[in-house]
């Protein structure tokens, strides 16, 4: 016979029996998982490794890779001037900014796609990202007045991108540092990170003022 009730003690009562306790608990079949959950899981399973990495780091991809490229392309006055009568505000370090940004974006893409698989190389990336974060903050502070004025032309919104970019690179620097810890001694890891940070400043600087 089909059981109708289950006592707390574990006894089963059938249709011809009356439970001798108050508050019987009806036995109900478990609800099936929501279809949307199954669909989402299936879609996730069908993703490639790269697609999963991109889906899990949308903020970093947007403000660490896409928006810096957009800012350089539509730059009206910071490193390149779209106005014939005006000189770029930071035109003197254009090459420095372009080289550091290019290396940082490539490094960030590698970090987002491969993460801990890079092992000890994460120490180098940590130093690179720390430099990129610091440079982004300096640029963001320097162009604040121009960004506020540019809000009237809408495109000035791009001037606030370096703030988000600096956050992305700083967070990635910390994560890369921790990802490299299992593969290096603490002292050697710190030295590698510092050398990478110094190199990521010196090399673009030499190319800028060669």
MARKE-844577 format. One line per 10 residues: their letters; for each residue x, y, z of N, C-alpha, C. Coordinates in pm, whole numbers, padded with zeros to 5 digits, always signed. Layout:
N
a	X,Y,Z,X,Y,Z,X,Y,Z; ...
This chain:
210
xxxxxxxxxx	+00084,-00120,+00000,+00000,+00000,+00000,+00088,+00126,+00000; +00030,+00230,-00049,+00104,+00356,-00056,+00104,+00425,+00080; +00222,+00455,+00134,+00228,+00523,+00264,+00179,+00667,+00254; +00104,+00710,+00356,+00051,+00845,+00356,+00124,+00937,+00453; +00165,+00882,+00568,+00226,+00966,+00669,+00353,+00903,+00721; +00442,+00987,+00768,+00566,+00939,+00827,+00583,+01003,+00964; +00584,+00920,+01067,+00600,+00973,+01202,+00743,+01018,+01224; +00763,+01106,+01320,+00896,+01156,+01350,+00989,+01042,+01386; +00934,+00941,+01451,+01016,+00827,+01492,+01056,+00741,+01375; +00989,+00756,+01261,+01025,+00679,+01145,+00922,+00577,+01104
xxxxxxxxxx	+00814,+00559,+01183,+00711,+00461,+01151,+00625,+00509,+01037; +00584,+00418,+00948,+00499,+00451,+00835,+00355,+00413,+00864; +00259,+00501,+00837,+00116,+00475,+00854,+00051,+00460,+00717; -00036,+00360,+00705,-00102,+00333,+00578,-00246,+00386,+00581; -00314,+00373,+00462,-00446,+00434,+00448,-00549,+00384,+00546; -00542,+00260,+00592,-00642,+00205,+00684,-00609,+00234,+00830; -00493,+00301,+00855,-00453,+00329,+00992,-00471,+00476,+01023; -00490,+00502,+01150,-00498,+00639,+01198,-00372,+00669,+01280; -00302,+00775,+01250,-00182,+00807,+01327,-00217,+00839,+01471; -00140,+00788,+01567,-00168,+00808,+01709,-00088,+00924,+01767
xxxxxxxxxx	-00058,+01017,+01685,+00013,+01135,+01733,-00045,+01257,+01663; -00019,+01372,+01716,-00074,+01497,+01659,+00028,+01556,+01563; -00022,+01599,+01452,+00065,+01667,+01357,+00137,+01575,+01262; +00068,+01487,+01191,+00135,+01401,+01095,+00199,+01481,+00982; +00306,+01431,+00928,+00378,+01499,+00819,+00352,+01423,+00690; +00275,+01475,+00598,+00248,+01406,+00472,+00378,+01383,+00394; +00384,+01268,+00329,+00500,+01238,+00243,+00472,+01292,+00105; +00557,+01379,+00058,+00540,+01437,-00075,+00667,+01413,-00156; +00652,+01390,-00283,+00771,+01371,-00367,+00851,+01501,-00376; +00980,+01488,-00389,+01066,+01607,-00401,+01037,+01680,-00531
xxxxxxxxxx	+01035,+01810,-00517,+01009,+01891,-00636,+01127,+01881,-00731; +01096,+01875,-00858,+01202,+01868,-00959,+01274,+02001,-00968; +01403,+02000,-00997,+01476,+02126,-01011,+01414,+02215,-01117; +01423,+02344,-01096,+01369,+02438,-01193,+01436,+02418,-01328; +01356,+02430,-01431,+01409,+02406,-01566,+01520,+02504,-01601; +01505,+02629,-01550,+01606,+02730,-01583,+01742,+02694,-01527; +01742,+02630,-01406,+01868,+02588,-01346,+01935,+02482,-01431; +01855,+02385,-01477,+01909,+02279,-01562,+01962,+02335,-01692; +01888,+02431,-01747,+01932,+02491,-01873,+02062,+02567,-01855; +02071,+02642,-01743,+02194,+02718,-01718,+02313,+02625,-01698
xxxxxxxxxx	+02291,+02515,-01625,+02399,+02419,-01601,+02443,+02355,-01732; +02345,+02320,-01815,+02379,+02260,-01944,+02457,+02357,-02030; +02416,+02484,-02030,+02487,+02585,-02108,+02629,+02602,-02056; +02646,+02598,-01922,+02780,+02611,-01864,+02867,+02493,-01903; +02809,+02372,-01902,+02884,+02252,-01937,+02929,+02255,-02083; +02850,+02318,-02168,+02882,+02323,-02310,+02985,+02430,-02343; +03016,+02518,-02247,+03116,+02623,-02271,+03256,+02564,-02281; +03339,+02629,-02360,+03480,+02591,-02363,+03548,+02650,-02242; +03673,+02612,-02218,+03748,+02664,-02102,+03761,+02815,-02111; +03791,+02867,-02229,+03807,+03011,-02246,+03675,+03084,-02224
xxxxxxxxxx	+03565,+03027,-02272,+03435,+03092,-02255,+03397,+03100,-02107; +03432,+02996,-02030,+03403,+02998,-01886,+03484,+03105,-01816; +03611,+03121,-01854,+03696,+03222,-01792,+03643,+03362,-01822; +03601,+03384,-01945,+03550,+03515,-01984,+03421,+03546,-01910; +03333,+03446,-01898,+03205,+03466,-01830,+03224,+03497,-01682; +03329,+03443,-01621,+03351,+03462,-01479,+03427,+03588,-01442; +03478,+03660,-01541,+03557,+03781,-01512,+03513,+03896,-01604; +03383,+03914,-01615,+03332,+04015,-01708,+03378,+04156,-01671; +03378,+04187,-01540,+03419,+04320,-01496,+03565,+04346,-01534; +03652,+04248,-01510,+03794,+04265,-01541,+03817,+04276,-01692
xxxxxxxxxx	+03743,+04199,-01768,+03757,+04208,-01914,+03712,+04345,-01964; +03604,+04394,-01907,+03547,+04520,-01956,+03636,+04639,-01923; +03674,+04651,-01794,+03750,+04769,-01751,+03902,+04750,-01758; +03947,+04627,-01776,+04090,+04604,-01785,+04142,+04584,-01925; +04052,+04544,-02016,+04094,+04516,-02154,+04019,+04605,-02254; +03887,+04597,-02251,+03808,+04665,-02354,+03811,+04817,-02339; +03780,+04868,-02220,+03770,+05013,-02202,+03902,+05087,-02220; +04017,+05033,-02175,+04142,+05103,-02204,+04168,+05119,-02354; +04134,+05016,-02432,+04150,+05025,-02578,+04057,+05130,-02635; +03934,+05132,-02586,+03836,+05233,-02631,+03885,+05374,-02598
xxxxxxxxxx	+03938,+05391,-02478,+03987,+05522,-02436,+04102,+05570,-02523; +04195,+05480,-02554,+04306,+05520,-02641,+04257,+05554,-02781; +04157,+05481,-02828,+04107,+05503,-02964,+04032,+05636,-02976; +03951,+05667,-02874,+03870,+05790,-02878,+03931,+05902,-02795; +04057,+05890,-02759,+04125,+05989,-02677,+04121,+06127,-02744; +04053,+06226,-02683,+04043,+06357,-02746,+04155,+06453,-02711; +04222,+06430,-02595,+04317,+06531,-02552,+04426,+06481,-02457; +04417,+06362,-02406,+04512,+06317,-02303,+04646,+06278,-02364; +04651,+06169,-02440,+04776,+06125,-02503,+04782,+06162,-02651; +04665,+06174,-02712,+04654,+06216,-02852,+04551,+06327,-02858
xxxxxxxxxx	+04568,+06417,-02950,+04476,+06530,-02960,+04391,+06520,-03086; +04260,+06528,-03068,+04168,+06530,-03181,+04141,+06673,-03225; +04197,+06768,-03150,+04178,+06909,-03181,+04309,+06967,-03233; +04306,+07025,-03350,+04428,+07076,-03414,+04490,+07189,-03334; +04409,+07263,-03260,+04459,+07380,-03188,+04509,+07345,-03048; +04492,+07223,-03006,+04529,+07184,-02871,+04634,+07074,-02873; +04728,+07082,-02777,+04829,+06977,-02763,+04782,+06874,-02660; +04821,+06750,-02677,+04782,+06648,-02579,+04833,+06683,-02440; +04752,+06659,-02340,+04788,+06692,-02203,+04909,+06610,-02158; +04910,+06482,-02190,+05020,+06392,-02153,+05089,+06337,-02279
xxxxxxxxxx	+05098,+06419,-02381,+05158,+06375,-02505,+05305,+06338,-02493; +05373,+06394,-02394,+05515,+06367,-02375,+05545,+06225,-02331; +05445,+06158,-02275,+05467,+06020,-02230,+05375,+05923,-02305; +05340,+05961,-02426,+05248,+05879,-02505,+05304,+05739,-02528; +05429,+05731,-02571,+05491,+05601,-02598,+05497,+05517,-02471; +05534,+05581,-02360,+05540,+05511,-02231,+05403,+05451,-02198; +05298,+05531,-02211,+05163,+05486,-02179,+05118,+05373,-02270; +05148,+05385,-02400,+05105,+05285,-02496,+05176,+05151,-02472; +05306,+05157,-02448,+05383,+05033,-02428,+05340,+04964,-02299; +05331,+05040,-02190,+05291,+04982,-02062,+05149,+04926,-02070
xxxxxxxxxx	+05060,+04998,-02135,+04922,+04952,-02147,+04913,+04826,-02231; +04988,+04822,-02341,+04986,+04705,-02428,+05033,+04581,-02354; +05146,+04594,-02284,+05200,+04479,-02209,+05104,+04437,-02098; +05045,+04536,-02031,+04955,+04507,-01920,+04828,+04437,-01968; +04775,+04481,-02080,+04653,+04421,-02134,+04680,+04277,-02177; +04793,+04254,-02244,+04828,+04117,-02284,+04846,+04029,-02160; +04914,+04084,-02059,+04934,+04008,-01934,+04802,+03978,-01864; +04712,+04077,-01863,+04582,+04057,-01798,+04501,+03951,-01871; +04505,+03953,-02002,+04434,+03851,-02080,+04487,+03712,-02048; +04619,+03700,-02039,+04679,+03570,-02005,+04638,+03526,-01865
xxxxxxxxxx	+04635,+03621,-01772,+04598,+03589,-01634,+04452,+03546,-01624; +04364,+03615,-01697,+04223,+03583,-01693,+04193,+03449,-01758; +04268,+03415,-01861,+04243,+03291,-01934,+04306,+03169,-01868; +04425,+03187,-01811,+04499,+03072,-01760,+04515,+03069,-01608; +04512,+03186,-01544,+04514,+03193,-01398,+04628,+03117,-01333; +04597,+03024,-01244,+04697,+02951,-01166,+04783,+02859,-01253; +04739,+02831,-01375,+04817,+02745,-01463,+04951,+02810,-01501; +04960,+02941,-01485,+05084,+03013,-01517,+05191,+02992,-01410; +05151,+02938,-01295,+05244,+02904,-01186,+05333,+03021,-01147; +05467,+03003,-01155,+05560,+03106,-01110,+05555,+03233,-01192
xxxxxxxxxx	+05506,+03226,-01315,+05497,+03345,-01399,+05400,+03447,-01340; +05314,+03402,-01252,+05221,+03495,-01185,+05295,+03598,-01102; +05414,+03565,-01055,+05493,+03662,-00978,+05533,+03780,-01066; +05572,+03750,-01189,+05608,+03856,-01285,+05485,+03940,-01317; +05372,+03873,-01342,+05249,+03945,-01373,+05203,+04031,-01257; +05227,+03984,-01135,+05189,+04062,-01018,+05261,+04196,-01016; +05391,+04195,-01044,+05466,+04320,-01050,+05419,+04410,-01162; +05391,+04351,-01278,+05342,+04427,-01392,+05208,+04492,-01360; +05118,+04416,-01300,+04986,+04470,-01268,+04992,+04578,-01161; +05086,+04564,-01067,+05101,+04667,-00964,+05143,+04799,-01027
xxxxxxxxxx	+05237,+04793,-01123,+05280,+04913,-01194,+05165,+04973,-01275; +05091,+04887,-01345,+04978,+04934,-01425,+04871,+05000,-01338; +04847,+04943,-01220,+04749,+05002,-01128,+04794,+05139,-01081; +04922,+05150,-01043,+04975,+05279,-00998,+04970,+05384,-01107; +05007,+05346,-01228,+05006,+05441,-01341,+04863,+05485,-01371; +04768,+05393,-01365,+04628,+05427,-01392,+04576,+05528,-01291; +04613,+05511,-01164,+04570,+05605,-01061,+04627,+05744,-01087; +04756,+05751,-01122,+04819,+05881,-01149,+04753,+05952,-01267; +04724,+05876,-01372,+04657,+05933,-01489,+04517,+05980,-01450; +04446,+05899,-01374,+04310,+05934,-01333,+04308,+06063,-01252
xxxxxxxxxx	+04404,+06078,-01159,+04410,+06199,-01077,+04444,+06320,-01163; +04537,+06303,-01255,+04583,+06416,-01337,+04473,+06469,-01429; +04389,+06381,-01480,+04290,+06423,-01579,+04152,+06449,-01518; +04141,+06450,-01386,+04011,+06475,-01322,+03946,+06604,-01372; +04019,+06719,-01376,+03955,+06843,-01424,+03903,+06830,-01567; +03983,+06765,-01652,+03941,+06750,-01792,+03822,+06655,-01804; +03817,+06554,-01717,+03706,+06460,-01719,+03576,+06529,-01677; +03585,+06615,-01576,+03466,+06687,-01530,+03415,+06783,-01636; +03508,+06852,-01703,+03468,+06942,-01811,+03412,+06865,-01930; +03472,+06750,-01954,+03429,+06669,-02069,+03294,+06604,-02051
xxxxxxxxxx	+03241,+06604,-01928,+03109,+06544,-01906,+03002,+06617,-01986; +03027,+06745,-02014,+02931,+06821,-02092,+02925,+06769,-02236; +03032,+06703,-02279,+03037,+06647,-02415,+03019,+06496,-02414; +02977,+06441,-02301,+02951,+06298,-02282,+03079,+06215,-02286; +03166,+06241,-02384,+03286,+06160,-02398,+03376,+06172,-02276; +03354,+06275,-02194,+03434,+06292,-02074,+03416,+06178,-01975; +03310,+06100,-01993,+03288,+05984,-01907,+03405,+05888,-01916; +03468,+05881,-02033,+03584,+05793,-02051,+03698,+05830,-01957; +03700,+05956,-01914,+03807,+06001,-01825,+03804,+05936,-01688; +03693,+05876,-01654,+03683,+05808,-01524,+03717,+05660,-01534
xxxxxxxxxx	+03741,+05614,-01655,+03777,+05473,-01675,+03903,+05432,-01599; +04009,+05517,-01596,+04132,+05477,-01525,+04110,+05439,-01379; +04008,+05495,-01314,+03980,+05459,-01175,+03939,+05311,-01165; +03852,+05270,-01254,+03809,+05130,-01255,+03921,+05038,-01302; +03998,+05087,-01399,+04109,+05007,-01451,+04213,+04983,-01343; +04241,+05086,-01263,+04339,+05070,-01155,+04292,+04967,-01053; +04162,+04966,-01025,+04107,+04868,-00932,+04124,+04725,-00987; +04096,+04709,-01116,+04111,+04577,-01180,+04255,+04527,-01169; +04350,+04614,-01202,+04491,+04572,-01202,+04544,+04552,-01060; +04499,+04633,-00967,+04544,+04614,-00829,+04493,+04480,-00775
xxxxxxxxxx	+04366,+04452,-00797,+04310,+04325,-00751,+04378,+04207,-00819; +04405,+04220,-00947,+04471,+04111,-01020,+04615,+04093,-00973; +04680,+04203,-00933,+04817,+04194,-00880,+04818,+04111,-00752; +04721,+04135,-00665,+04712,+04060,-00539,+04684,+03912,-00567; +04591,+03886,-00656,+04555,+03747,-00686,+04670,+03673,-00753; +04741,+03740,-00841,+04856,+03676,-00908,+04966,+03646,-00808; +04985,+03736,-00713,+05086,+03715,-00608,+05054,+03588,-00529; +04929,+03575,-00487,+04889,+03457,-00409,+04893,+03330,-00494; +04865,+03343,-00624,+04868,+03227,-00712,+05010,+03175,-00730; +05111,+03262,-00715,+05251,+03222,-00733,+05313,+03169,-00604
xxxxxxxxxx	+05249,+03193,-00490,+05306,+03152,-00361,+05339,+03003,-00350; +05255,+02912,-00400,+05289,+02770,-00385,+05413,+02727,-00464; +05458,+02811,-00556,+05567,+02772,-00645,+05699,+02844,-00615; +05697,+02937,-00519,+05818,+03014,-00488,+05829,+03037,-00338; +05952,+03054,-00292,+05971,+03097,-00154,+05931,+03242,-00142; +05890,+03280,-00022,+05836,+03414,+00000,+05934,+03524,-00043; +06060,+03511,-00001,+06158,+03613,-00033,+06182,+03624,-00182; +06197,+03509,-00248,+06221,+03508,-00393,+06100,+03562,-00469; +05981,+03533,-00417,+05858,+03582,-00480,+05851,+03734,-00475; +05883,+03792,-00359,+05881,+03938,-00345,+05986,+04004,-00436
xxxxxxxxxx	+06104,+03943,-00443,+06209,+03998,-00529,+06168,+03993,-00676; +06108,+03882,-00716,+06063,+03869,-00856,+05957,+03971,-00888; +05864,+03990,-00796,+05758,+04088,-00816,+05815,+04229,-00829; +05909,+04264,-00741,+05969,+04398,-00744,+06048,+04422,-00872; +06125,+04322,-00915,+06201,+04335,-01039,+06109,+04351,-01159; +06000,+04277,-01160,+05904,+04289,-01269,+05839,+04427,-01270; +05810,+04480,-01151,+05750,+04613,-01141,+05847,+04719,-01191; +05973,+04706,-01154,+06075,+04803,-01198,+06095,+04794,-01348; +06103,+04671,-01400,+06123,+04652,-01544,+06007,+04708,-01625; +05886,+04695,-01572,+05768,+04745,-01643,+05762,+04898,-01644
xxxxxxxxxx	+05844,+04962,-01563,+05857,+05108,-01567,+05975,+05149,-01654; +06088,+05082,-01636,+06212,+05119,-01705,+06202,+05097,-01856; +06153,+04983,-01899,+06149,+04952,-02042,+06061,+05051,-02120; +05937,+05077,-02078,+05858,+05180,-02150,+05922,+05318,-02143; +05988,+05348,-02029,+06053,+05480,-02015,+06165,+05496,-02117; +06248,+05392,-02132,+06357,+05400,-02229,+06306,+05411,-02372; +06199,+05339,-02402,+06140,+05346,-02536,+06078,+05482,-02561; +06029,+05546,-02456,+05965,+05677,-02470,+06068,+05788,-02496; +06184,+05777,-02429,+06284,+05884,-02441,+06409,+05837,-02513; +06396,+05735,-02597,+06511,+05684,-02671,+06566,+05790,-02766
